[in-house]
Amino acid sequence: MYKDEGPDPPTSSTMTPASEAKGKRVEINQFYLTDIPNTMQRKGWLQGARFMRRWFAAPAFELPLEYKTGSKSASTLAPAHVLEDLPIRWLQSASSRVWPTVEEIVKEFQHVDYHNNRLGKVYGIVDNLSKGLIILMKRIDRMGLIDHQSSKLRTRVISLPTSSALQLDDTSQFNLEKFGEYGLFDALDDVFAALGAFSLKMAATDFNTYVDDRGYSIIQINEIGLYVRDTYDFLNEDGEDQKLGFWNKNDVKKGAAAIFSDVVIELPEFYWKVTNNDFNEYRRLFSLGGDFIAFSTVERFSVDITIRLNAEDFEEYSVRKNKI
């Protein structure tokens, strides 16, 4: 089987498929869980191979759920459980489905004046402030930039030209775009191998706050930073053992036609089902397998975002800030 090396495992086995009229023997090479990074390497999935090798080599560590959900900051983890050097531009070359969304977000923020669903006021709903704006106001509130007595912003210039993604996650991140699991017809690639489902996060990296001559409190954002945050773990959040594809030493398949099978057979190739529980069992048996949080480098873009706040907006913020 593929779980991992046990005592003196066989290196191959043979079988005679019923479809072979002459009984031709087909060799099946033994496949182990720890072979998966080598498969990724052969396919050119270098980040996926690097991430998984890091996991296999680390002492056993299961990431607490609060870090996966983001309710607890990654900055409180030991450095051994955080990776910060994934090049964000790798997304552009590794997958055809991700970078177009990055470009759409940057285009959307080239000029924002008042209304914006990600970071501004929203048309036609009871809650006028977008969720992203509430989050940004919470960030600047922690910086001491809101005078609650007067319902005004204090004048300040904030520039974060060298802050890492880990630092921005705690200071000025305001929204995110989620990328889910690959669909049935999506091509598998290095982004699938390294990240699976992940978040592309947005942070204000150069902005200033002040009160204009009409009494409006202004947040003027001149630059945003985009980065990836992902948790590399094998938690089964919904109670179902998550399937991670069908693997052999050369390739991987989604195996949609083999939902109830442990193997996909496409002679002469055999592909073995891999799930989250296989990695959890490996960790239990060998006391190896360390979950971690992965951050990319930060890509910064010049933007022109102007947000005007009045007394009613600060009142709405005070009501909603603890609900988001």
CORBEL-V673718 format. One record per residue. N is the residue number from 1. SS is DSSP state (h for helix, s for strand, l for the rest). OMEGA is omega in whole degrees, 0 to 359 (NA if undefined). NEAR is the number of other C-alpha atoms within 12 Angstrom. Layout:
N,SS,OMEGA,NEAR
N,SS,OMEGA,NEAR
This chain:
1,l,191,28
2,l,191,34
3,l,171,29
4,l,183,26
5,l,171,19
6,l,179,18
7,l,175,7
8,l,181,9
9,l,176,16
10,l,180,17
11,l,178,17
12,s,174,16
13,s,180,16
14,s,176,17
15,s,177,18
16,l,181,17
17,l,180,18
18,l,182,12
19,l,181,12
20,l,185,13
21,l,182,9
22,l,178,10
23,l,180,12
24,l,181,15
25,l,179,17
26,s,181,22
27,s,177,17
28,s,178,27
29,s,178,24
30,l,182,28
31,l,182,35
32,l,179,30
33,h,182,36
34,h,173,33
35,h,187,30
36,h,178,41
37,h,178,35
38,h,175,29
39,h,178,31
40,h,180,32
41,h,180,25
42,h,181,19
43,l,181,23
44,l,179,23
45,l,192,31
46,h,179,27
47,h,177,34
48,h,178,33
49,h,180,29
50,h,181,28
51,h,184,42
52,h,176,36
53,h,176,28
54,h,181,29
55,h,181,39
56,h,186,31
57,h,186,22
58,l,172,22
59,s,183,20
60,l,177,26
61,s,177,30
62,l,184,30
63,l,176,31
64,l,187,26
65,h,183,22
66,h,175,18
67,h,178,27
68,h,181,29
69,h,181,19
70,l,179,21
71,l,175,15
72,l,186,17
73,l,176,23
74,h,180,34
75,h,179,27
76,h,176,19
77,l,172,22
78,l,181,16
79,h,180,15
80,h,182,23
81,h,180,31
82,s,174,33
83,s,186,33
84,s,190,29
85,s,175,23
86,s,181,30
87,l,184,24
88,l,179,31
89,l,173,22
90,h,178,27
91,h,183,33
92,h,182,20
93,h,188,20
94,h,184,27
95,l,178,27
96,l,187,19
97,l,189,24
98,l,189,33
99,h,174,26
100,h,177,15
101,h,175,23
102,h,181,33
103,h,178,18
104,h,179,13
105,h,180,30
106,h,179,27
107,h,180,18
108,h,184,24
109,l,180,35
110,l,176,21
111,l,177,23
112,s,179,26
113,s,174,24
114,l,186,28
115,s,175,25
116,l,185,26
117,l,179,26
118,l,186,31
119,l,181,39
120,l,176,37
121,s,189,30
122,l,178,22
123,l,160,14
124,l,176,11
125,l,182,10
126,l,177,10
127,l,186,21
128,l,181,28
129,s,177,38
130,l,178,32
131,h,179,28
132,h,179,34
133,h,176,43
134,h,180,38
135,h,179,34
136,h,178,39
137,h,175,45
138,h,179,29
139,h,183,26
140,h,174,32
141,h,178,26
142,h,177,16
143,l,180,21
144,l,186,18
145,l,177,28
146,s,173,31
147,s,186,22
148,l,180,18
149,l,182,12
150,l,186,18
151,l,179,24
152,s,172,31
153,s,173,35
154,l,181,26
155,l,181,22
156,s,172,21
157,s,181,22
158,s,178,27
159,s,184,23
160,l,188,26
161,l,183,23
162,l,182,16
163,l,178,28
164,l,176,31
165,h,178,43
166,h,179,36
167,h,180,28
168,h,179,39
169,h,180,38
170,h,191,29
171,h,190,29
172,l,175,39
173,s,185,40
174,s,181,33
175,s,181,34
176,s,173,28
177,s,182,26
178,s,173,21
179,s,185,25
180,l,178,18
181,l,180,24
182,l,177,25
183,l,185,15
184,l,186,13
185,l,177,11
186,l,177,16
187,l,176,19
188,l,184,30
189,l,184,32
190,h,177,35
191,h,174,41
192,h,185,37
193,h,185,39
194,h,192,42
195,l,187,42
196,l,173,33
197,l,183,25
198,s,179,32
199,s,169,32
200,s,188,36
201,s,181,38
202,s,180,39
203,s,173,48
204,s,184,49
205,s,175,37
206,s,183,30
207,s,176,31
208,s,180,28
209,s,180,34
210,s,175,28
211,s,183,26
212,l,186,20
213,l,176,8
214,l,177,11
215,l,176,16
216,l,171,25
217,s,187,32
218,s,166,33
219,s,180,39
220,s,182,37
221,s,182,36
222,s,182,30
223,s,173,31
224,s,175,40
225,s,176,44
226,s,180,44
227,s,179,44
228,s,167,47
229,s,179,46
230,s,174,40
231,s,179,36
232,s,185,40
233,l,181,40
234,l,177,37
235,l,174,30
236,l,188,21
237,l,185,16
238,l,178,8
239,l,179,10
240,l,180,12
241,l,186,18
242,l,178,23
243,s,183,29
244,s,177,35
245,s,179,34
246,s,191,34
247,s,161,38
248,l,187,36
249,l,184,28
250,l,190,23
251,l,177,31
252,s,176,35
253,s,178,36
254,l,174,29
255,l,181,27
256,h,181,19
257,h,183,16
258,h,184,19
259,l,185,20
260,l,182,11
261,l,176,17
262,l,183,23
263,s,170,29
264,s,182,27
265,s,173,22
266,s,189,20
267,l,9,19
268,l,185,19
269,s,172,23
270,s,181,31
271,s,186,35
272,s,179,39
273,s,177,36
274,s,180,39
275,s,177,28
276,h,184,25
277,h,176,24
278,h,179,29
279,h,178,39
280,h,178,32
281,h,176,23
282,h,180,31
283,h,180,29
284,h,185,18
285,h,190,16
286,h,182,21
287,l,175,19
288,s,180,24
289,l,186,33
290,s,175,35
291,l,177,39
292,s,174,39
293,s,183,46
294,s,173,42
295,s,173,36
296,s,166,36
297,l,184,29
298,l,172,37
299,s,184,35
300,s,182,29
301,s,175,28
302,s,180,24
303,s,177,26
304,s,184,25
305,s,178,34
306,s,180,31
307,s,180,40
308,s,183,34
309,s,175,36
310,l,184,26
311,h,179,21
312,h,179,19
313,h,178,30
314,h,177,30
315,h,177,21
316,h,179,25
317,h,182,32
318,h,179,23
319,h,190,16
320,h,190,22
321,h,181,24
322,h,179,13
323,h,184,12
324,l,NA,20
